[in-house]
């Protein structure tokens, strides 16, 4: 089997090699059939079921009636990221795994990483670009933000010529 250009692009995902990239590329097919990354993640079975009634929403287990090969490939890649997280220290997928694992558990954290990889695969195939690790958003200190807000509201400004 020949490696396709799409599979070559998917190999840029963390710990996705020749076999996983081929499975992903063949099972995804034409990425244009998915309007959004969340649709690809849902097709791969990496989103929870949603039960809503009377203003209450409960998230259930991940769906079972999905493309099992694609689900396997993304979860396998997520597990490989977890196994090799020491080599990927500081990258988004490791920070995501550690953040979710702290709040929930290992299995849910691996599925969260798999979903990130699925959504990243969507953009890789859509834009025909290699994977780039998302950069964390800089945190704004509350005191600095409050000071900016006060001056924006209309606090008196210092006069240019000095005090008279």
C-alpha positions in Angstrom: 0.0 0.0 0.0 1.4 3.4 -1.0 1.5 6.2 1.5 -0.7 9.1 0.5 0.1 12.8 0.9 -2.7 13.0 3.5 -1.1 10.2 5.5 2.3 12.0 5.3 0.6 15.1 6.8 -1.0 13.1 9.5 2.4 11.6 10.5 3.2 15.1 11.9 0.8 14.5 14.8 2.5 13.5 18.0 3.4 9.8 18.0 1.4 9.0 14.8 3.5 6.8 12.6 3.0 5.1 9.3 0.3 2.6 10.3 -1.8 5.0 12.4 -1.6 7.7 9.7 -2.7 5.3 7.0 -5.6 4.1 9.1 -6.6 7.7 9.8 -6.3 8.8 6.2 -8.2 5.9 4.8 -11.0 6.0 7.4 -11.5 9.8 7.2 -11.5 9.9 3.4 -12.4 13.3 2.0 -12.3 15.7 5.0 -14.6 18.1 3.1 -17.6 15.9 4.1 -17.2 17.1 7.7 -18.3 20.8 8.2 -16.4 21.2 11.5 -13.7 19.5 13.5 -16.3 18.4 16.1 -18.1 16.4 13.4 -15.0 14.4 12.7 -14.5 13.8 16.4 -18.1 12.7 16.6 -17.7 10.4 13.6 -14.7 8.9 15.4 -16.7 8.4 18.6 -14.6 10.8 20.7 -17.5 12.9 22.1 -19.9 12.1 24.9 -23.6 11.5 24.5 -25.7 14.4 25.6 -28.9 14.0 27.5 -30.9 17.2 27.9 -34.3 17.8 29.4 -35.8 20.7 31.2 -32.7 22.8 31.2 -30.5 20.1 32.7 -27.8 18.6 30.6 -26.0 15.4 31.4 -23.0 14.1 29.5 -22.9 10.3 29.1 -20.4 7.8 27.8 -18.7 8.2 24.5 -20.8 6.8 21.6 -20.4 3.2 20.6 -22.0 3.2 17.1 -19.1 4.9 15.4 -16.2 4.2 13.1 -14.3 1.7 15.3 -11.1 1.8 13.3 -10.8 5.5 13.4 -11.7 5.5 17.1 -9.0 2.9 17.7 -6.4 4.9 15.8 -7.0 8.2 17.7 -7.2 6.5 21.1 -4.0 4.5 20.3 -2.2 7.8 19.4 -3.5 9.3 22.7 -2.1 6.3 24.7 1.2 6.7 22.9 1.3 10.4 23.9 0.7 9.3 27.6 3.3 6.6 27.5 5.9 9.0 26.0 4.8 12.2 27.9 8.3 12.6 29.3 9.7 13.2 25.8 6.9 15.6 25.0 7.1 17.7 28.2 5.5 21.1 27.8 3.6 20.3 24.6 -0.2 20.9 24.5 -1.2 17.3 24.3 0.7 16.5 27.6 -0.7 19.6 29.4 -4.2 18.6 28.2 -3.7 15.0 29.5 -2.4 16.2 32.9 -5.2 18.8 33.3 -8.0 16.3 32.6 -6.4 13.5 34.6 -6.2 15.8 37.6 -10.0 16.5 37.5 -11.3 13.2 36.2 -9.3 10.0 35.4 -6.8 8.4 33.0 -9.4 7.0 30.6 -11.2 10.3 30.1 -7.9 12.1 29.8 -6.7 9.8 27.0 -10.0 10.3 25.2 -9.6 14.1 25.5 -6.2 13.8 23.9 -7.6 11.6 21.2 -10.3 14.2 20.5 -7.7 16.9 20.3 -5.8 14.8 17.8 -8.9 14.2 15.8 -9.7 17.9 15.6 -6.1 18.6 14.7 -6.2 16.0 12.0 -9.3 17.8 10.6 -7.3 21.1 10.3 -4.2 19.4 9.0 -6.2 17.8 6.2 -8.3 20.9 5.5 -5.4 23.3 5.3 -2.8 20.8 4.0 -0.3 22.0 6.6 1.8 20.1 9.2 0.8 19.9 12.8 1.7 22.9 15.0 1.5 22.7 18.7 -1.1 25.2 19.9 0.5 27.9 22.1 -1.0 28.7 25.5 -2.8 32.0 25.8 -0.9 34.5 28.0 -2.6 35.1 31.3 -3.5 38.7 32.1 -2.9 39.7 35.7 -6.2 40.9 37.3 -4.6 44.1 38.7 -3.3 45.1 35.3 -6.7 44.4 33.6 -8.5 46.4 36.3 -6.2 49.3 35.9 -6.8 49.3 32.1 -10.5 49.1 32.6 -10.5 52.1 35.0 -8.6 54.3 32.5 -10.9 53.2 29.7 -14.0 54.1 31.7 -12.9 57.8 32.0 -10.7 58.3 34.9 -9.0 61.7 34.8 -5.8 61.6 32.8 -2.7 63.5 33.7 -2.3 66.8 31.9 0.5 67.0 29.4 1.8 70.4 30.5 2.1 69.5 34.2 0.2 70.9 37.2 -1.0 74.5 37.0 
